[in-house]
Amino acid sequence: MIAALLALVVTTHGDYGISWDEHVQSEYGERALRYYFSGGEDKSCLQLSNLKFYGPVFEMAAALVYSETGLDKFRVRHFLSALMGVLAVAGVAVFGGMVGSRVMAFSATLCLATTPLFYGHWYINSKDVPFAAFFVWSMVYTARLLSSGGPASGGAASRGATWKNAVAAGLAMGMAAAIRPTGVVLLFGMLGTVVAYKVIVTLLRSEEKRPLVRMLAMVLIQVSLTAGVMILLWPLAHGGLSGIVAGIREGMRFSTSYPTLFDGHVVLSDRLPSIYILQYFVITTPLFAMYLMVAGLAIGALEIMKKPESNRSLMIFLLFPWFFAPIIFFVIFGANIYDKLRHFLFIIPAASLFVGLVAERLVDLFKGRRATAATVVIAAMLSFPMIEMVRLHPYQYTYFNYLVGGVEGASGRYETEYWTTSYKEAIEYINEVSAGKKVRVLLAANDFNRMCATRYARPYVEVDTTEEKYGRPVLPWKISSGDMPEQYDYYVASYRFGMSDAFPKAPVEHVVGRGGAMFTVIKGRARQALATRPQVATRPQVATRPQVATRPQVATRPPGLVPAE
């Protein structure tokens, strides 16, 4: 399966557009490289928006590759980011094999690989996908470190409080913390919870204390290495303890709030209801996988109670804080988040492992050919979301399940294509219909996401942004209530923030969307000339949606849009 995913990444990574954050993220990586190459003299990376509160590990790696090879910057970023997604899937396969049989490992891996929300982020999310990948591997090696020595049940992975496992766990956890330093709080909290479980079970079940002391010593090494790697690869941390504390505090609370569309209402991101994360998980997870996951929670809890001292129970126990701790943290502290589940992608691998746990139990109910048949049926059901993934390509991250009517039913109620990656397809359409004639485009964008379109514009397509012309990406009604400015041939706007509502008198020439949902609209003056082209009417179900001009609740959003960190 990993080989198939790698082949998919190689062949499709060029299909994905640039996301809203990517331009500034890539610049952060380039500046961070200069910081390290200059021995800390060039501190410009600490002056770029709010990115100093995040680690530039992935951004630096990508910048180093495309600067040394001369390859296209964003194709390199998309390719390397997708490799991190594959790395996360590989980690789930290893973890599943450690816990149980090949059936569990295969089912969990298949479930994660066919979760559209997770897969769709691989190519365009250079913070949360690498963070999720290293998070998975930190859990793999933490589980090995805390397990008793000897072969694993259902696998032959090495176990025990060894130097190798302590160093590997520390490096993986440190890399995760170096990408999102706030994550160190969660990582250490989870580690402390599982260590406490191990200590309590050991004290209750055994009189031998020496293995426990050695394990605690190796955990101390893991913690120390985690902190060291995080500090080394996070420029803000080089300013001392105050920088570390300020960075983690800002990451946890995030002082800037953004208007967020949730369940048909626009809510500031620091005032979202406590159900936000759980509800998004329910409506963006394929239904069959979600049902299995719920069953997996019950089965896992029963196994822990039945034999708490076993290695298998320890690793199953680890899945619970892995999945629930971030959700509980949000409910209790009300963290400032937005953009659906993208900040919580790392909990999806844990959910997939619960799915694998149930699949293993179901197959164990049968023998011989019946077991094989059961495996095939489960695999087929878990693979069913691939149909939607193909239909949504390359916007898999916009997926919603049938509880809300798919992406079409979610449109106008929840965030769909919030990163303007569809600007690539919109500009490519204009490139084609312009046929080499010079045209001028007004793009609903600011300096951060203008690259989502300009990167793909042909030389004869001139692009201005609404922020350049009017000082704001979301135009006020008094400016945009009529027709387009005469000097422009097209207006390109995302459906998000009500940007597509501008210039209602301008006819819609083309719509970029999937599954009945509208992502980006192109308005223009050459409607009659373009109407003869078949591309304009290829998605009538999208183009006829009335929401374009009837979303006042979105159109009232304030214009101060900055990268969604």
N, C-alpha and C positions, 0 to 999 in steps of 0.2 A: 504493500500500500504506500509506503514512504517513497518508493521509486516512482509510482504513478503520480503522486503529488508533486514530486520534483519535476517530472516531465510536464505536468500541467503548469507549474510556475514558469518554466522555461518558455513555453509556447504562448502563454496568455498575459504575462506581466506587462507587456506593452499596450494592452487594451485599456488599462486603467488611467483615468485622468489624474491630474494633480489635485490634491486636497487643499482646503483653505489654509491649513497650517504649514504646508510643506515648504513654501518659499522661505518663510522666516526660520523654520526648523533647519533647513539646509544651511542658511547663513549662520545660524548658531553653531553648527558643526564646524564650519570653515573658520569662524572666529576662535572657537575653542582649540582647534589645531594650532592656530597662531599663538594662542596663549601657552600651550605646552612647548611648542618649538622655540618660543622666545624665552623659555625659562620663567614664565609668569610675568614678563614685562608688559606684554600686550594684553590688556584687560578689557578689550572692547566687547568680549563675550558677556561681560557682566553688565553691559549697558544696552542690551537688546531686549526691549519689551520686558516681560516678566520671566523670560526663559532662564535666568540665573537660578531660579528656584528648582530647576530640573537638571538632571545629569545629561551631558552630551555624548554619552558612550556610543550609541548607535549612530548619531549624527556625525561624529568624528570618523568612525569606521567607514561610513559611506562616502564622506568627503575625501578621505584618503584614497579610496578606490577610484572615484571618478576624476580626481585631480591628477593621479598618477597614470591612469589609462587613457584619459581623454574621451571616455565614453559619455553618453548622454547622462546628465546629472540625475534626472528624475527616473529614468529607466533603471539606473543602477540602484537608486533608493528603493524603488518598487520591488526589484528583484531580491535585494538583500533583506528587505522587510518581510517578504513572502517566505524566504528561507527561515526566518525566525518563527514564522507560523508553523512551518514543517517541523522545526526543532521542538516546538511545543507538543505537536502531535506525537513525535517520537518519544518524548518524555512521558506522555500518557501511556504509550504502549509499554514502556519499561515499568512504570509504576503498576499498571494493570497486571503485568506478568509477575511482579513481585508479590502482589496481593493474592492472585488466584491463578486460574488456568489460562490457556491460550484463548479460550472462548471469551473470557473477561477482557483480556488485553485487546483482542481483535474488535470486540463490540464497542469498547470504550473509544478505541482509536477511530473506528468508522463513525461513531456518533459525533465525535469532535470535528472530524474532517468534513462532515456533511451538515454541520450547523452553519447556516448561511450567515448569520450575524458575525460569527467568529471568523469564518473564511473570508468574508468580504472586507474585513479590516486588514487582512494580511498585507495587502499591497500599498495601503495608503495611510497607515497609522504607525508611525515610527517610534512612538513612546509606549503605547499600551500593548502592542503585540510583542516587542522585545521584552518588555517587563513581564508579560504573561509567560513567555518562553523560559526565562531564567527563574521565574517563580515556580514553574512546574519542576524544573530540575533541582531547585533548592529543596522542594518537597521530596523528590526521589532520594537525594542523598541524606536528608534529615531522617527519613524513614529507615534507611540502611544504618545510619549511625546509631539510632535508638533501638534498633532491633537486636535480638540476641544473636550471637554468632552461629554460624552453620548455614546450611543451604536453606533457601526460602521455600515456602510451601507453594508448589506450582512453578518453581523456577530455580535457577542455580546462581542467583545474584549473591555476591559476597555480602555478609552482614557483620554488624558489630561495631563497637567503639574503637575503630582503627584510625590511625593518622590519615590514611588515604580518604576515608569517608568524611572525616572532620574537615580536611582541607577542601575537598570537592564541595561539601555543603557550604562552607564559608565562602568559597569563590562564587558559587552560583547565587547564593543569597546576597553577596556583596554586589554582584553585577546587577541584580534586580534593584537593590537599593540605590545603586549609582544611576539608574535610569529615572526612577521616581523615589527620591530620598524619603518622602512621606511613608513609603512602603515599609521602611525599616521598623516603624512602630508596629505595624500589623505583623510583619515577619517575626519580630522578637516576641510579640504577644502570643502568636500561634506556637512558636517554639517553646515558650514558657508553659503554655497549656499542656502540650504533649509531653514535655519533660515531667511536669507534675503528675500527669497520668501514669507515666512509666515508673516514677519514684513510688507513688502510692501503691500501685499493683505489686511492685517488687518487694516493698516492705511488708505488705500483707501476705504475700505468697512465698517468700524466701527468707532464709536467715543469712544468706551470703551477701555481704555488703561490698566486697571489693570490686566486683563488676560494676556496681552502681557508682562507686567513686570514680572509676576510670571513665565511665560514660559521662559523668558531670565534668570531668577534666577536658574531655574531647569537645563537649558542648561549649565550654569556655573558649577553647581554641576557635571553634566555629564562629562564635559571637565576635571575638576579637578580629578575626580575619574579615568578617562581614563589614565591620566598622572601618577597618583599614582600607578595604577596596572602595567602599563608598566615598570616603574622604579623599582618597587618591584621585578618583575619577570625577570629582565634583568640584569645579573651580571655586564656587562660593564657599565651600568648606575650608578652603585654604586661608580664609580670613580669621579662622579661630572658632571657638565654641559659639560665639554670638552669631556668626554667619550660619552655622549648622542649625542652631535653635530657631533662628528667624526663618530659614528656608523650610524647615519641617513644619513650623507653625503656619506659615503662609500656604504651604501645600495642603495642610489639613483644613484650613478655613477658607482660603482663597478670598481675598478682600474685595474683589470685583464680582458683582453678580450680573447675570445676563437673563433677558427674558426667554423663557422656555415654553414651548408648546407641549402641553400634556393633557390628554383626555379632553381635547377641545377647548382648553383654556390656556391663556398665556400667564405664566407664573414666574416670578423672579427665581433664579436658581438657588438662592439661599433661603427660599421660603417654600420649597417643594414639599408635598405631603410625604409622610413617612412611608407610604406604600409605593413610592416612585420606583425604587429599584426592583422590588418584588413583582410589581405589576408589569414592568417592562420585561422582566425575565419570563413571565408567564405568557405574554403575547408575542414574544420574539423567538421562543424556543419551539422547534417542531413538536407537535402534540404527542406523537408516539414516544419520542425521547423523554418528554416531560412526564408522561404517565409512568414510564419505567423508572425515572429518577425518583419520583415520589415513593414508589414501591421499594426502591433501593435504600431510601432513608430508613424505612421500617426494618428491612432485612439486615441492614448494617447495624442498627441499634440492637437487634436481637442477638446477632453474632457476638457483639462486644459483651453483652450481659452474660452470654452463655460461656464464653471462654476469654475473659479479659486479659489473661497473661500471655496469650499467644502473639506471635509476630503479626499474624493476619489481623487480629483485633486492633493492635496498635496502629497499623496503617489505615484500617477502616476508620478508627477514631480520628486520625489526622484529617480525613476528608470532611468531617463535620465542621471544625473551625475554619478550614480552608474555604468552605462554601458559605457558612453562616456568619462568621465573624465580621466580614466587611458589611454585610447587610445590617447586622445588629449595630455596628458602629454608626452607620448612616442613620438608623432609626433613633438612636440615643442622642447623638451629637449633631445631627442635621448637617452633615458636610455639604459644602457648596459644590454641586455637580450639575451636569447637563449632558446633552448629546446622548440620550438613551443609556446604554450599558457600556459605553466605550471605556470608562474609567474602571469598570469591573469585569473586563474580559477574562481576567485570570480566574474567576470563579467557575467559568464554563467548563474547563478541564475537570474540575472536581465533580461537577454535575455529570459529565460523561463517564466518569469512573463509577459513580453510583448506578448508571445505566448498565455498565458492564457487569456490575455485581449481580443485578437482576437477570441479565441474559445468561450468565453462568449458572445461576440457580434454575432457570427454566430449562436449559439444556440438560442439566443433571437429572431432571425428572424422567428423561427418556434414555434409551440405550440403543446402540447399534445404528441402524439406518434412520430410526425415528429421531435420534439425537442429531444426526446430520441434517435431516429435514428441518428440525426445529431451528438449527443454526442458520440455515438458508433463509427461512421465513423471517427470522429476526433481522438478519442482514438486509433483506429486501425492504423491510419496513423502515429500518434506519436509513436506508439509501433513498427513500422516497423524496426527501427534500431536494435531492439533486435536480429534480424536474424544475422546481422553482428557481434553483440556482442558475440553471441554464437560461431560463426565461428572463431573469433579472440581470444577467451578465451585461456589463461589469459593475453592477450596483447591488451585489448580493447583500451588502450591509444594510440595505433598506428593507429587508425581509420582515414581514409580520405573518403570524399564523392565522388560521381561519377563525379564531375566537373574535377577531376584529374585522374579519372579511379580507384578510390579506393586505398587501400594500395599498390596494385601491381603497379599502375600507378605512385604513389608517390615515390616508391622506387628508389633511385638514384637521385631524384630531391629534396626531402625534408627529414627531419629527421623522422625516423619511430621508431624502437626499440632502442632508444638512451641510455637506462639505463642498458643494459646488463642483464636484468631479465631473458632472455632466456638462460643464462649460466646454470641455474638450470636444464632445460630440456636437455641441451647438456650433462651435467655431468651424469644425470640419465640414459641417453642412453649409455654412456660409462660404467657405473656401470653394466648395464644389459648385454651388449655384451662381457664384460670382463669375465663374469661368474666366478668370484672369483680369476682369475689369476692376478698377480701383473702387473700393467701397469703404465707408466709414461706419464704425460700430460704436454705439454707446453701451457700455457694460456696467451692469449693476454690481459694483465691487468697490473694495477699498484696496490699499496698497498691499495687503496681505494675500488676497486671493485673486488679484488681477492676473497673476501668472497662470492661474487655472485656465485662462483663455488665451492670453497673448503668446504663450509658449507654442501654441498650435496654429497661430494665424500665419497665413501666407504673406509674402511681402506686399501684395496689393490689398490686404485687409488691414486697415488702420483702426486701432482700438483705443478709445478713451474710456476712463471709468467715471462713474457718477461722483465719486469722491473728488476726482481731479476737477470736474466741471462745476459741481455744486457744493463740494465740501462735505458730502455725506453719501454713503452708499444707498441708504433707504430714503428716497425722495419724499418730501412733504407733499401733501395733496395739492396745495396751491401751485406747486411747480409742475406736478406730473398729472394734473387732472384732464388735460386735453390731449392733443396729438404730440407726436415726437418732434423734437427740434428739427428744423428743416435741413440743417447741415449733416444729419445722420441718415443712413440708409436702413439701419437695423438697431433695434434695442434688444439686448440679450439679458435675461434676468432669471434668477433662481426663484422657485416658488416659495422659498423660505423667507421669513421676515416680511412677507407681503411685497417683495420687490417686483414680482411679476404683475402687480396691480397697477403699476404706473402706466400712464399714457393709454387710457382705456379706448380712446378713439382710433388708435393705431391697430390695424388688423393683425391678427396672429398668423404668421407665415408658417411656422413649424413648431412642433412641440417635442421635447426630449422627455421620455418617460418610459416606464415599464409597468406591466401588470395592471393597467388602467389608472396609474398614478402619474401626475405631472411633476416633473423635476425642474425643467428649465423651459422657458418660452422664448421664441424669437418673434418680435414684432417688426414690421417694416412697411415701406411705402410701395414696394413692387409686388403687391399681392397678386395682381392679375397676371403678371409675367411669370411669377413663380407657381401659380396655381396649376399651370399645365404640367408641371413636373410631378411625377407620381409620388416622390418622397414626401410631399407635403401632407398627403392624405393617407399615409401608411398606418397611422394609429388613430382612427377617428374616435375610438372609445376614450382616448386620452384628451384629444383636442376639444371634444365637446363637453368636457367637465366644466361646470359653471363656477368652480371655486376661484378662478383666476381673478375675477373682478368683485368677488363677494366675500372677502375675508377681512373685515375691518379690524377684528381682534388681533390679527397678525400685523396689519398695516400700521397699527399704532405703536409698534415696537420702537424704542429709541434707536437712534442711528449710530450710536457709538459701538460699532462692531470691531472686535479685535480677535486675534486667533483664539480658538477654543482650546485652551490648554487644559 
